[in-house]
Amino acid sequence: MKILLKNGNIVTDKVEKGSLLVEDGIIKDIAASIEGVQQIVDCEGKYIVPGLIDMHVHLREPGLEYKETLASGAEGAIHGGLTTICCMANTAPVIDTSSIVSWVRRRSDEIGMADILPFACVTKQMQGEELTEMGDLLQAGACGFSDDGKPVNSSEVMRRALEYSRHFGAFISAHEEDLKLANGGFIHEGKISTEYGFRGIPAESESVMVARDIEIARLTGGHVHICHVSSRHSLKMIQRAKEDGINVTAEVTHNHLTFTDELCKSYNTNTKNNPPLRAEEDRLLLLDGIKKGYIDCLVSDHAPHHKDDKFKEYDYASFGMTGLQTIVPALLKLIADGALTWQDFVRITATNPAKILKLANKGQLAKGGIADIAIIDPEQTYVYNETVNKSLSFNTPFWGQTLKGKAVQVLKGGRLML
């Protein structure tokens, strides 16, 4: 079947009004006017972008399905404009065997929503001691390796992980946290933590591990991908590493581009995150890092929790925020404020993630590419509540807020999904 996306603002390396023809799951043509089509989607006033790719999602299945399942996560992703998501390995059991990786890939195909690509553990049982069988895991369908939720504490183990993964052309997605320096804190160490009596997490608990892993990547030539960068100190090290030609990429969450530790003054446990929301200076410099290309990707770090995990005193509540359906309105607010452009949007949510994950024919709108596409209405307003939310959890600072900007239609492999 031929589907015509008509009269939309098509975002490539420029924004240009036109129409896009999809046939048999492939982008066939991009032009100002196209005739002879069975199905037409009117995109007047809307933006046509590649399907978003989120490299950092927690889906909780297997083992913690009361928080999120692969199916609910994949549905939430589609409603958020995401056509590919990468789930982290800290499930129960953890994803450290080829059989679990294969099962996730099969379930993704059965669900038939967003593609779910599993990360496999760096170390067996995420214990930080013995490397997993990386070759087998990649062959089974792992997209990369991460012990996210935990740092790889041993520098020797991280060295071997980067050396071994390099052999396979793979990468390590590193959770950067010095647990001793973090010392059980739960918000950013700064003015707010001091004034409100919260135990703080210094930014250096992240940046010292970033520095270590960059130096190990320099030593080994391996590819280290820095998870959820939150501090300006980390950003400076990533900038220097890229200038030195070290094989390092980095991601930031939309929550760290939107909120600061000022939000924690509310005592709302949905603001509790790891890494924590930082200061305004950090937020602004992270945005600058996107503009200058030091930060490659935008991720949600979608971390669903049951309400009982958050309905506690602030210091006892679980870390984490949901985020699959809030990327679009968060980034559109930054575009409206002049902090980002639509080209930045596509680069960090689609083009760069596709390159890092080596997803051929994804991440851009081009003839011959796979028709994974999101159609975004920048003017649609709505309250983010239980009617809109598709996740099994709702632990987000966006809950109950009026948001602007939404994916109103998504094509997955040329199939209309909404």
N, C-alpha and C positions, 0 to 999 in steps of 0.2 A: 504494500500500500504506500502511496505517496502522501506525505503530510507537509503542508506548507505553513510555516510560521511567518505570518504576513505583517509587514509594516512595523517591525520592532526596531529598537536601538541595539544593533549588533555590536558586541564588545570583543574586539581583537586587540591589536596594538593601537587601535583607535576606536572611537565610537561613531558608528555610521548607520543611518536609517536604511533599512532594506528588508529583504525577505530571505528566508533560508528554507531550502527544500530537503526533506528527509525521505529516503526510499530504502526499504529493506534494512533498516537499522543503521544506515550510513548517511552522512551528510553529502548530498549530491551536488548542491549548488548554493551559492550565495550571490544574490543579485538584487537590483532595485525592484525588479518586477519579474514574476514567474507565473506562467499560465498552465492550464491543463492538469489540475490537481483534484483528487477525490475529497480530501479533508483539509479544511483551512482553520488555523488557529489565529484569531485576530490579536496581534501583539501591540496595537496602537498604544503609545504612552508607556510601554513596558520595555524592559531590558532583557536581551537574550544573551546568556553567558554559558560557558561550558558547565556541565554538571560539577558541583563542588566535590572536592576530595579532602576528607578529614583524616589526617595521619595519626590521630591520637584520640581514641574512644575507649571507654570501659563499658562492656556489655554484660558482664557478670555471669553469663552462662558459658560453661557449665558450673553448676553448684550453688549459685546465689540468685536463682530465677525470681525470687520475690522482690529483688531490686530492679532487674531488667532482664529481658530475654533477647536472643538474637533477633527474633521476629519483631518485638516491640521497638528495639533499637533501629532495625532496618526501616520500619515504617516511619519512625520519627525522623530518620535521616532524609527520606524522600520528601516529607512535608517541610523539611528545612532546606530543600534545594540540593541535598547531597546525594550523589549517585554512587560514590565509593567511600567506604569507611574502613579504617584499620583498627581492629580491636586489640587491646593490650592483653598480656598473658597472665595477669594476676587474678585468675579465677580460682575455683576450688573444685576439682584439681587444677593446678596451673597448667598452662599450655607448654609442656616441655617434651612431648612425644609426638612422633609423626602421626599416630592414630588420632590424637585429639585435633591436630592441625587439619588432617583430612576430613574429619567429622565437621569442623566449622565450615570448611569450603563446601561440603555437600549440603549442609543445612542452608547456607547462603543461596545455593542454586534452587533448593526446594522452596524457600521463602519467596524468591523472585522479586525482591524489592531492590534496595541498594546492594551493591557488591560488598561483601564482608571479607576483608583480607586479614588473617590473623598474624599478629606478631608471635614469635616463639620466645621462650625464655633464653637469656644469655647463659644462665647457670641452672643446673638441675635443681628442681624444687625451689628455685629463686633463693638458694642458700648462699650464693656468692662464693662458692668453693670450686665446683667441678663444672667445666663447660658442657653444654648440651651437644647432641649430635647434629651439628649445624647442617651438614650436607644432607642428611636424611630429612630434616625439618624443611629445608628449602625445596627439596624434591617433592615433599608432600603439599607444598603450597604456602609456606610461611613467607611473609613480605619483608621480614627483617627480624631483628633480635632486640629484646628489651626486658629488663627486670623492673620496669616502671612500677612505682609504688615503693621501691627500695633502690638505693644506690648500690653499685658494685663497689664495695668498700676496699677490696684488695687491688692495689695498683698492678700487681703481677697478674691477677686474673683478668683485669681489663686489658693489659697488654696482650695476653694470649688471645682474648676474644677478638681484639682488633686485627691481630695477625691472621687468625683463622678465618674470620669473616671476609677479610680482604682476599683470601685465596678463592672465595666463591663469588666475589664481586658484590657482596652484601654489606650491610651497615649495622652499627650498633646505635640504638636510640637510648640515650643515657639520661636517667633520672639523677640530677645533680644536687646532692644534699649531703653535707657533712653532719651526720646525726649527732655527734658529740657537740658540735658547735651550735646546732639547732636547739639542743638541750631541752626538748619537750615543749618548746614554745608553740604558740598557736596563732599569732598575728605578726605582721611586720614589726621589727624592733625599731622604734622611732618615737616621735612625739605622741602619737595616739596611744601606743602601748604604755608609755610612761604615765600619761595623764589618767588613763582608765584602769591601770593596774593589771593589764594583760601581760602574760609572759611573752616576750618578743622573740622572733626568729630573725637574726641578723642577716642582711643581704649577703654577707660574706660566707654564710653556710652554703650558699649556692655557688658563688663565684670561685671559691677555692677549689671546688670539685671541677668546675668548668676549666679552670687553669690546668689542673692535673690531666684531664682527659684530652685537652688540646695538645699538651706536650707529649702524651702517649701516642696520639694520632700522628704527631710530627715524627716520632721515633719509628713507628710501624708503617706509616703510609696508609693506615686503615681509615675508613670513613666513619667518623663519629657525628651523630645527629643529636644536637642538644635539645632536650625536651623543655617545653614550657618555660622559656627564658622570662625572668621577671625583674631583673635588676640591671641598672645602668652599668654596674661594675662587670657583670657577665658580658654585656653587650660590647664593652670596650675590648675585652679579650677575644671575642668572636671576630670583631672588626680586624684586630691585629693579625689573628690567625688567617683570615681570608686574604689579607694583604701579603702574608708570607707564603701563600700557596698551600696551606695545610688543608687536608680534605675534611672540612667541617661544614655542616649545615645546621640551621637552627629554626625553631618554631616559637611562636608566641600564641597565647590564647586570646580570644576576643574579650574575655573577662578582664584580663590584665590591661587591655587597651581601653576599657570602658570605666572600670571602677578603681578606686584607691582605698587605702586603709581607713580613710574618713568614714567609709560605709560601715566599718566594724563598730562604730560608736553606737549603732542601733542595738547591739547585742543580738541581732538576728543571726542565728547559727548558719543560715544559708550563705552568709558572707565568709564563712570559715573555709579556707582553701589551702592547698599545699602544692606549689609555693604560695605564700600568702599574697593578698593584694598589697601592693607596695605604695610608695609615696607618689605624689603628682609628678615630681621630677623624673622618676623612673618611667611612668606612663608616657610622658611626652618624648623621652629619649627612645623608648621602644618604637613609637610611631615614626620617629626620625630614622631609626634603624631599618624599618620597612622601606621607607622612601629611598634610602641609600643602598639597599640590597644586602645589608648585613644579616637581616632576618629573612629567611626564605619562605616560610609557610605560616599560615594562620590555621589554628586547630581549636577544637572545642574543649579538649580534655574532659569530655562528657563523663561525669562520675556520679551515677545515680545512687541514691541511698533511700532506704525505707524511712518513713517519717519518724519512727522511733529512734533511728540513729541520729537524728537532728533535734528531736524534742528533748533536749538535755541542757544542763548548764553549758555555757560556751566552751569552757576548757575540756569538757568531756564529750562533746559532740564530734561526729566523724568529719574529716576533711572532705571537701569536694563539692562541685556544682554540676548540674546538668547543663547541656549546651547545644544539642543538635539542632534545635529549632530557633536559636537566638543569634546565630552567627550573622544571618542576613540583616535583621534590623539593627544589630550593633554596628556592623560595618557601614550600612547605609547612613546611619547617624554621623559617622566619621566622615563619610563622603559629603554629606550636607554641610558639615562644619568646615569643609575645606582641608581636612587633615589627610585624606586619601582621595584617589581618583578611581574611576571604574576600571581603568587599566591596572592599577595596584590591586584592586579587588580580585580580578581574574588571575593575576600573576601569583598571588599568595594563597588563593583558595583552589586553584586548578592547575595552572601551567607548571609551577615549581614542584608541587607535590607529585604530579605525574612524572616529571623528570627524575626525581629522587627515587620513586618507586619503580621506575622503568616500565611505565604503563604506555605501551605504544598506542598511538592514535587516540589518546585521551588528553584532557587538560586544555584543549583549545578548539576553537571553531574553525575548521578547515575542510576543504573538499577531500573526501575519502576518509575522514575521521569517523570514529564511532559516535553515533548520535546520542550521547549522554549530554543532556541540555537542561538548563533551568531557565524558566521565564519568570522574571521578577517584576512585581508591581511596586515601585518605590513610594507610592502614595497611599497604599492600603493601610488603614489603621485598625487595630484590634486589641483587645485585652488578652494578655497571655494568662490563660486559666485552664481549668480542667477540660473545657470544650476543645481548646486548641491543642493542648499538650498531648502527645502520643506516647510519651515515655511512661513507664510504670511509676516513676518518681517525679518529684517536683521541687527539688532542693536547688533553687536558683534565686539570686537577687532580683531577677526579672519578673518573678511570680506576682501576678496581680497588677502589673504595670501596663499602661497603654503603649504599645509599640507601633512603629511605622515602618513598612517595608516587609514584603512577604513573597516567597516563591509560590506563585499561583498555578503553575503547571510545570511538570517535570517529564522529560522523555528519558527513558532508560533503554538503551539499545534501540531507539526509534519507537518505543512503545509509550503511549500516553499513560501516565501513572496517577494523575489527580483528576 
